[in-house]
């Protein structure tokens, strides 16, 4: 008798339930077994040794696994990172046990539960002015409109107001869901411009587009006054490369206008960010940074549901850093916020393919596909029409 054996990939509990329903498993069995079909590896960093050892003991007692540094076993360290390995059922039982314990373990249980719930969240309802963006049901496309003389890809092409407005209209017609307008280049080594100059570049274009397109406009700036004027003139979103850190007034201003905000990671500033960027663990450090900036935003009055995160491809990263971010992008879902990715025509694509900026479309599309597969909700691009088609195809497969 011939039979088939294969490894079955289960990405979420819905899929586990679906597979069991196809098999004809009874409803009670599905309820009991579906959490066991999903395995998760959690990394907890810098835990106090006492807490780490209790955590290991509890996880092992439930049939899961826990890995600590070797010095933890001989009690020769004060803190240790921990890898927990188990099914959702293991974690459910672990969380229940920890909530009844001391030494901060109850608080740790709540945090583990929150991260697991964040990771499986796949839909976000983003209120953006008069628009509601149902992120997660499909991939959203943010079209890039730079009103600058020196942006790395399209600098100087849309400095004339009429040309910029025409370009914005065309991107909307090609399927853009958001238009992101920037008046200052943030390419490596870029020279900052004054508030007045930035306003002179972006405000006429925002005014000209507001009654010609029926999609949200985002203002790409780290200056509070530029963002304020843009929101007053018809923009609905703020995209801040500094995650509200370059300008102390930005967070309060965004909260006042109840605008969605993109918090991006950057190491350094555009002037020095590519001068030998270094990390001990790039993913860990970016997630920690974004977690802290989310807290700052919320403490400033910005609603959690208004926050989008961006790991900042190319902003203080080497080629290897950028590739690792894309490869491990799904880990950013632990923060529980929609993920925006901007790889469009960037230098790491050019370095890998050995191509100039105007020939990086295919490389950009490849990075976008990987990003969508790994959890990105918004893709920021110059080439809207091509990206819209690619995203629609990927969405058809995975959603």
ZALUM-833644 format. One record per residue (C-alpha): residue in one letter; x, y, z. Coordinates in Angstrom, 3 decimals, always signed. Layout:
BEGIN
ATOM   rest         c1         c2         c3
ATOM      a          X          Y          Z
...
END
This chain:
BEGIN
ATOM   rest         c1         c2         c3
ATOM      x     +0.000     +0.000     +0.000
ATOM      x     +1.408     +3.368     -1.053
ATOM      x     +1.040     +6.454     +1.106
ATOM      x     +2.341    +10.015     +1.307
ATOM      x     +4.268    +11.628     +4.135
ATOM      x     +5.067    +15.322     +4.203
ATOM      x     +5.901    +18.119     +6.582
ATOM      x     +2.858    +20.335     +7.033
ATOM      x     +3.574    +24.011     +7.584
ATOM      x     +1.112    +25.627     +9.971
ATOM      x     +1.530    +29.417    +10.253
ATOM      x     -1.385    +30.272    +12.531
ATOM      x     -4.135    +28.671    +14.562
ATOM      x     -6.765    +29.311    +11.880
ATOM      x     -4.741    +27.159     +9.520
ATOM      x     -4.421    +24.417    +12.145
ATOM      x     -8.203    +24.438    +12.611
ATOM      x     -8.731    +24.336     +8.839
ATOM      x     -6.447    +21.324     +8.410
ATOM      x     -8.249    +19.424    +11.176
ATOM      x    -11.663    +20.290     +9.761
ATOM      x    -10.589    +18.923     +6.372
ATOM      x     -9.541    +15.734     +8.145
ATOM      x    -12.944    +15.441     +9.795
ATOM      x    -11.790    +15.902    +13.383
ATOM      x    -14.652    +16.567    +15.809
ATOM      x    -15.104    +20.108    +17.151
ATOM      x    -13.980    +19.291    +20.708
ATOM      x    -10.831    +17.624    +19.409
ATOM      x    -10.041    +20.655    +17.273
ATOM      x    -10.449    +22.942    +20.276
ATOM      x     -8.062    +20.821    +22.334
ATOM      x     -5.440    +20.110    +19.694
ATOM      x     -5.152    +23.259    +17.557
ATOM      x     -2.996    +25.155    +20.131
ATOM      x     -0.619    +22.154    +20.146
ATOM      x     -0.078    +22.402    +16.382
ATOM      x     +1.735    +25.731    +16.641
ATOM      x     +5.250    +25.990    +18.012
ATOM      x     +6.785    +29.285    +19.107
ATOM      x    +10.318    +30.216    +20.120
ATOM      x    +10.424    +33.232    +22.437
ATOM      x    +13.620    +35.091    +23.260
ATOM      x    +13.671    +36.922    +26.587
ATOM      x    +16.709    +39.134    +27.026
ATOM      x    +18.619    +40.196    +30.137
ATOM      x    +16.502    +38.289    +32.646
ATOM      x    +17.632    +38.244    +36.251
ATOM      x    +19.196    +34.825    +36.887
ATOM      x    +16.708    +33.879    +39.629
ATOM      x    +13.759    +34.572    +37.325
ATOM      x    +15.403    +32.765    +34.398
ATOM      x    +15.970    +29.603    +36.440
ATOM      x    +12.366    +29.529    +37.707
ATOM      x    +11.151    +30.105    +34.148
ATOM      x    +13.262    +27.206    +32.879
ATOM      x    +11.992    +24.911    +35.623
ATOM      x     +8.354    +25.770    +34.923
ATOM      x     +8.668    +25.375    +31.146
ATOM      x    +10.398    +22.002    +31.445
ATOM      x     +7.747    +20.798    +33.877
ATOM      x     +5.113    +21.488    +31.231
ATOM      x     +6.948    +19.556    +28.533
ATOM      x     +8.452    +22.561    +26.762
ATOM      x    +12.096    +23.544    +26.450
ATOM      x    +14.186    +26.416    +27.803
ATOM      x    +17.749    +27.323    +26.815
ATOM      x    +20.032    +29.531    +28.957
ATOM      x    +23.680    +30.496    +28.697
ATOM      x    +25.989    +27.880    +30.214
ATOM      x    +27.111    +30.233    +32.996
ATOM      x    +23.511    +30.331    +34.264
ATOM      x    +23.623    +26.638    +35.106
ATOM      x    +26.732    +27.135    +37.268
ATOM      x    +25.308    +30.369    +38.740
ATOM      x    +28.239    +32.366    +37.359
ATOM      x    +26.219    +35.260    +35.925
ATOM      x    +23.705    +37.800    +37.161
ATOM      x    +21.544    +37.944    +34.036
ATOM      x    +20.941    +35.708    +31.044
ATOM      x    +18.962    +35.583    +27.841
ATOM      x    +16.449    +32.738    +27.607
ATOM      x    +15.000    +30.875    +24.645
ATOM      x    +11.625    +29.286    +25.360
ATOM      x    +10.476    +26.597    +22.936
ATOM      x     +6.970    +25.197    +23.038
ATOM      x     +3.495    +24.986    +21.564
ATOM      x     +0.788    +27.540    +22.259
ATOM      x     -0.652    +25.041    +24.721
ATOM      x     +2.661    +25.045    +26.633
ATOM      x     +2.605    +28.853    +26.772
ATOM      x     -1.016    +28.978    +27.896
ATOM      x     -0.188    +26.724    +30.831
ATOM      x     +3.059    +28.578    +31.586
ATOM      x     +1.312    +31.953    +31.651
ATOM      x     -1.364    +30.578    +33.967
ATOM      x     +1.267    +29.251    +36.398
ATOM      x     +3.437    +32.378    +36.349
ATOM      x     +0.523    +34.694    +37.114
ATOM      x     +0.322    +33.156    +40.596
ATOM      x     +4.017    +33.604    +41.405
ATOM      x     +6.258    +36.271    +42.954
ATOM      x     +9.607    +37.884    +41.952
ATOM      x     +8.020    +39.767    +39.048
ATOM      x     +6.940    +36.545    +37.343
ATOM      x     +3.288    +37.618    +37.231
ATOM      x     +4.272    +40.752    +35.308
ATOM      x     +6.470    +38.646    +33.012
ATOM      x     +3.498    +36.360    +32.327
ATOM      x     +1.402    +39.334    +31.186
ATOM      x     +4.207    +40.501    +28.887
ATOM      x     +4.680    +37.023    +27.359
ATOM      x     +0.932    +36.814    +26.754
ATOM      x     +0.901    +40.246    +25.097
ATOM      x     +3.785    +39.385    +22.752
ATOM      x     +2.158    +36.110    +21.691
ATOM      x     -1.118    +37.917    +21.003
ATOM      x     +0.705    +40.674    +19.106
ATOM      x     +2.481    +38.131    +16.941
ATOM      x     -0.714    +36.493    +15.697
ATOM      x     -2.571    +39.769    +15.108
ATOM      x     -3.098    +40.181    +11.381
ATOM      x     -5.562    +43.078    +10.991
ATOM      x     -5.417    +46.744    +12.029
ATOM      x     -8.086    +49.390    +11.513
ATOM      x     -6.186    +52.652    +10.994
ATOM      x     -8.331    +55.807    +11.114
ATOM      x     -6.611    +58.382     +8.917
ATOM      x     -8.673    +61.561     +8.789
ATOM      x    -11.833    +60.697     +6.868
ATOM      x    -10.296    +57.437     +5.681
ATOM      x    -10.299    +54.009     +7.309
ATOM      x     -7.428    +51.758     +6.251
ATOM      x     -8.049    +48.085     +6.985
ATOM      x     -4.427    +47.010     +7.146
ATOM      x     -3.885    +43.271     +6.965
ATOM      x     -6.718    +42.359     +4.643
ATOM      x     -4.355    +43.294     +1.821
ATOM      x     -1.041    +45.066     +1.335
ATOM      x     -1.241    +48.868     +1.132
ATOM      x     +0.990    +50.822     -1.249
ATOM      x     +2.512    +54.159     -0.229
ATOM      x     +3.685    +56.165     -3.231
ATOM      x     +6.805    +58.323     -2.783
ATOM      x     +6.623    +61.944     -3.950
ATOM      x     +9.839    +63.829     -3.234
ATOM      x     +9.733    +67.601     -3.787
ATOM      x    +13.493    +67.923     -3.451
ATOM      x    +16.502    +68.775     -5.627
ATOM      x    +18.747    +66.093     -4.111
ATOM      x    +16.847    +62.888     -3.246
ATOM      x    +18.918    +59.858     -4.255
ATOM      x    +16.431    +58.514     -6.813
ATOM      x    +14.077    +61.222     -8.086
ATOM      x    +15.717    +64.408     -6.840
ATOM      x    +14.823    +67.402     -9.021
ATOM      x    +12.142    +65.618    -11.047
ATOM      x     +9.124    +67.084     -9.254
ATOM      x    +10.264    +70.454     -7.941
ATOM      x     +7.714    +72.277    -10.081
ATOM      x     +4.338    +72.267     -8.348
ATOM      x     +2.354    +71.282    -11.443
ATOM      x     +4.650    +68.343    -12.170
ATOM      x     +4.488    +67.169     -8.569
ATOM      x     +0.684    +67.341     -8.512
ATOM      x     +0.505    +65.493    -11.823
ATOM      x     +2.797    +62.796    -10.416
ATOM      x     +0.643    +62.425     -7.295
ATOM      x     -2.504    +62.058     -9.389
ATOM      x     -0.805    +59.454    -11.585
ATOM      x     +0.286    +57.389     -8.565
ATOM      x     -3.267    +57.471     -7.209
ATOM      x     -4.557    +56.278    -10.594
ATOM      x     -1.960    +53.482    -10.592
ATOM      x     -3.296    +52.175     -7.294
ATOM      x     -1.438    +53.975     -4.495
ATOM      x     -3.300    +53.857     -1.192
ATOM      x     -1.300    +56.702     +0.378
ATOM      x     +0.881    +59.463     -1.121
ATOM      x     +3.950    +60.293     +1.004
ATOM      x     +5.198    +63.826     +0.301
ATOM      x     +8.668    +64.899     +1.408
ATOM      x    +10.395    +68.260     +1.070
ATOM      x    +13.824    +67.405     +2.477
ATOM      x    +16.129    +64.641     +1.308
ATOM      x    +17.170    +62.160     +4.000
ATOM      x    +19.630    +60.248     +1.819
ATOM      x    +23.018    +59.512     +3.422
ATOM      x    +24.992    +62.745     +3.742
ATOM      x    +22.061    +64.986     +2.822
ATOM      x    +22.239    +68.613     +3.957
ATOM      x    +19.181    +69.716     +5.978
ATOM      x    +17.039    +72.537     +4.642
ATOM      x    +15.250    +75.261     +6.594
ATOM      x    +11.656    +74.979     +7.791
ATOM      x    +10.685    +77.784     +5.404
ATOM      x    +12.210    +76.041     +2.401
ATOM      x    +10.600    +72.715     +3.274
ATOM      x     +7.207    +74.383     +3.666
ATOM      x     +7.596    +76.222     +0.352
ATOM      x     +8.202    +72.874     -1.333
ATOM      x     +5.456    +70.708     +0.152
ATOM      x     +2.492    +72.935     +1.058
ATOM      x     +1.539    +73.993     -2.504
ATOM      x     +1.610    +70.351     -3.600
ATOM      x     -0.507    +69.183     -0.648
ATOM      x     -3.014    +71.965     -1.347
ATOM      x     -3.095    +71.049     -5.010
ATOM      x     -3.632    +67.343     -4.404
ATOM      x     -6.246    +67.356     -1.634
ATOM      x     -9.226    +67.886     -3.949
ATOM      x     -7.797    +65.881     -6.845
ATOM      x     -7.163    +62.509     -5.203
ATOM      x     -9.315    +60.492     -2.816
ATOM      x     -6.614    +58.801     -0.749
ATOM      x     -4.689    +59.918     +2.366
ATOM      x     -1.653    +62.186     +2.077
ATOM      x     +1.306    +61.609     +4.386
ATOM      x     +3.919    +64.242     +5.206
ATOM      x     +7.471    +62.887     +5.382
ATOM      x     +9.203    +65.159     +7.899
ATOM      x    +10.796    +65.224    +11.343
ATOM      x    +10.002    +68.928    +11.874
ATOM      x     +6.936    +69.645    +14.029
ATOM      x     +6.085    +72.935    +12.309
ATOM      x     +6.223    +71.371     +8.842
ATOM      x     +4.009    +68.501    +10.002
ATOM      x     +1.543    +70.923    +11.619
ATOM      x     +1.163    +73.054     +8.486
ATOM      x     +0.848    +69.965     +6.301
ATOM      x     -1.932    +68.535     +8.485
ATOM      x     -3.726    +71.876     +8.464
ATOM      x     -3.565    +71.998     +4.656
ATOM      x     -4.945    +68.502     +4.045
ATOM      x     -2.379    +65.841     +4.964
ATOM      x     -3.656    +63.106     +7.297
ATOM      x     -0.526    +61.205     +8.366
ATOM      x     +3.015    +61.919     +9.588
ATOM      x     +6.016    +59.838     +8.531
ATOM      x     +8.910    +60.665    +10.874
ATOM      x    +12.327    +59.095    +10.200
ATOM      x    +13.379    +59.926    +13.763
ATOM      x    +10.399    +58.267    +15.493
ATOM      x     +9.580    +61.625    +17.151
ATOM      x    +13.097    +61.995    +18.574
ATOM      x    +14.653    +64.820    +16.489
ATOM      x    +12.060    +67.440    +17.459
ATOM      x    +10.736    +67.586    +21.044
ATOM      x     +7.449    +69.175    +19.916
ATOM      x     +6.569    +66.539    +17.317
ATOM      x     +4.923    +63.938    +19.575
ATOM      x     +2.566    +66.426    +21.233
ATOM      x     +1.684    +67.974    +17.882
ATOM      x     +0.811    +64.588    +16.339
ATOM      x     -1.317    +63.759    +19.389
ATOM      x     -3.117    +67.104    +19.117
ATOM      x     -4.118    +66.435    +15.506
ATOM      x     -4.932    +62.742    +16.194
ATOM      x     -2.901    +61.821    +13.137
ATOM      x     -1.456    +58.379    +12.437
ATOM      x     +2.334    +58.376    +12.676
ATOM      x     +5.096    +56.187    +11.266
ATOM      x     +7.875    +55.641    +13.797
ATOM      x    +11.072    +54.715    +11.968
ATOM      x    +14.357    +53.453    +13.368
ATOM      x    +17.509    +55.364    +12.486
ATOM      x    +21.022    +55.068    +13.874
ATOM      x    +22.496    +58.577    +13.943
ATOM      x    +21.279    +61.236    +11.518
ATOM      x    +21.094    +61.373     +7.716
ATOM      x    +24.407    +63.244     +7.767
ATOM      x    +26.355    +60.487     +9.569
ATOM      x    +24.163    +57.361     +9.639
ATOM      x    +26.159    +55.442     +7.019
ATOM      x    +29.551    +56.103     +8.606
ATOM      x    +30.312    +52.575     +9.798
ATOM      x    +26.959    +51.611    +11.402
ATOM      x    +27.398    +48.887    +14.030
ATOM      x    +25.108    +46.730    +16.169
ATOM      x    +25.640    +43.935    +18.663
ATOM      x    +22.326    +42.396    +17.572
ATOM      x    +20.585    +44.445    +14.899
ATOM      x    +17.078    +42.989    +15.300
ATOM      x    +17.106    +43.142    +19.087
ATOM      x    +18.376    +46.723    +19.149
ATOM      x    +15.869    +47.988    +16.572
ATOM      x    +12.938    +46.303    +18.339
ATOM      x    +14.032    +47.756    +21.688
ATOM      x    +14.343    +51.236    +20.121
ATOM      x    +10.896    +51.018    +18.510
ATOM      x     +9.365    +49.691    +21.729
ATOM      x    +10.738    +52.706    +23.606
ATOM      x     +9.528    +55.140    +20.942
ATOM      x     +6.041    +53.580    +21.015
ATOM      x     +5.961    +54.172    +24.772
ATOM      x     +7.030    +57.800    +24.283
ATOM      x     +4.321    +58.292    +21.662
ATOM      x     +1.598    +56.826    +23.873
ATOM      x     +2.757    +58.802    +26.913
ATOM      x     +2.539    +61.945    +24.738
ATOM      x     -1.106    +61.239    +23.992
ATOM      x     -0.870    +59.410    +20.664
ATOM      x     -3.312    +56.501    +20.530
ATOM      x     -1.667    +53.090    +20.133
ATOM      x     -3.906    +52.333    +17.145
ATOM      x     -2.456    +55.376    +15.343
ATOM      x     +1.129    +54.039    +15.404
ATOM      x     +2.923    +52.302    +12.514
ATOM      x     +6.497    +51.020    +12.788
ATOM      x     +9.300    +51.020    +10.220
ATOM      x    +12.653    +49.273    +10.903
ATOM      x    +14.385    +51.859     +8.699
ATOM      x    +16.020    +49.969     +5.843
ATOM      x    +19.150    +51.890     +4.804
ATOM      x    +19.078    +54.331     +7.707
ATOM      x    +22.234    +53.477     +9.599
ATOM      x    +22.540    +49.914     +8.290
ATOM      x    +24.980    +47.926     +6.177
ATOM      x    +23.879    +45.654     +3.344
ATOM      x    +24.038    +42.709     +5.761
ATOM      x    +21.927    +44.541     +8.342
ATOM      x    +19.254    +45.297     +5.735
ATOM      x    +19.109    +41.681     +4.575
ATOM      x    +18.797    +40.389     +8.127
ATOM      x    +15.923    +42.806     +8.814
ATOM      x    +14.031    +41.571     +5.755
ATOM      x    +14.766    +37.924     +6.555
ATOM      x    +13.566    +38.292    +10.150
ATOM      x    +10.914    +40.966     +9.628
ATOM      x     +8.197    +38.778    +11.151
ATOM      x     +9.839    +39.234    +14.568
ATOM      x     +8.735    +42.877    +14.496
ATOM      x     +5.131    +41.656    +14.734
ATOM      x     +5.913    +41.108    +18.432
ATOM      x     +5.358    +44.864    +18.877
ATOM      x     +1.737    +44.545    +17.789
ATOM      x     +1.771    +47.453    +15.325
ATOM      x     +1.426    +47.586    +11.508
ATOM      x     +4.770    +47.349     +9.713
ATOM      x     +5.877    +49.694     +6.928
ATOM      x     +8.863    +48.790     +4.749
ATOM      x    +10.747    +51.095     +2.371
ATOM      x    +13.361    +49.408     +0.177
ATOM      x    +12.559    +51.190     -3.075
ATOM      x    +15.657    +51.573     -5.299
ATOM      x    +17.927    +51.744     -2.248
ATOM      x    +21.683    +51.346     -2.366
ATOM      x    +21.798    +47.849     -0.873
ATOM      x    +19.747    +46.633     -3.860
ATOM      x    +22.202    +48.379     -6.174
ATOM      x    +25.218    +46.889     -4.397
ATOM      x    +23.881    +43.341     -4.551
ATOM      x    +22.832    +43.560     -8.208
ATOM      x    +25.598    +45.983     -9.240
ATOM      x    +23.042    +48.283    -10.862
ATOM      x    +22.416    +52.047    -10.931
ATOM      x    +19.375    +53.519     -9.235
ATOM      x    +17.215    +53.602    -12.377
ATOM      x    +17.635    +49.825    -12.891
ATOM      x    +16.657    +48.553     -9.431
ATOM      x    +12.974    +47.778    -10.030
ATOM      x    +13.271    +43.971    -10.030
ATOM      x    +15.462    +44.006     -6.939
ATOM      x    +12.995    +46.281     -5.173
ATOM      x    +10.081    +44.024     -6.079
ATOM      x    +11.939    +40.984     -4.717
ATOM      x    +12.465    +42.711     -1.371
ATOM      x     +8.814    +43.744     -1.304
ATOM      x     +7.610    +40.175     -1.881
ATOM      x     +9.771    +38.922     +0.980
ATOM      x     +8.508    +41.769     +3.176
ATOM      x     +4.854    +40.958     +2.504
ATOM      x     +5.448    +37.251     +3.146
ATOM      x     +7.113    +38.208     +6.426
ATOM      x     +4.347    +40.457     +7.698
ATOM      x     +4.677    +43.924     +6.128
ATOM      x     +1.392    +45.838     +5.900
ATOM      x     +2.533    +48.874     +3.899
ATOM      x     +5.160    +49.022     +1.149
ATOM      x     +6.651    +52.445     +0.352
ATOM      x     +7.722    +52.666     -3.309
ATOM      x     +8.492    +54.895     -6.276
ATOM      x     +7.085    +52.427     -8.856
ATOM      x     +3.456    +52.188     -7.794
ATOM      x     +1.912    +50.333    -10.733
ATOM      x     +4.432    +47.464    -10.728
ATOM      x     +4.278    +47.166     -6.936
ATOM      x     +0.470    +47.178     -6.917
ATOM      x     +0.426    +44.202     -9.281
ATOM      x     +3.059    +42.292     -7.327
ATOM      x     +1.322    +42.925     -3.987
ATOM      x     -2.039    +41.822     -5.383
ATOM      x     -0.487    +38.564     -6.558
ATOM      x     +1.260    +37.890     -3.240
ATOM      x     -1.906    +38.758     -1.312
ATOM      x     -3.865    +36.265     -3.426
ATOM      x     -1.451    +33.532     -2.332
ATOM      x     -1.048    +34.294     +1.370
ATOM      x     -4.300    +36.001     +2.398
END
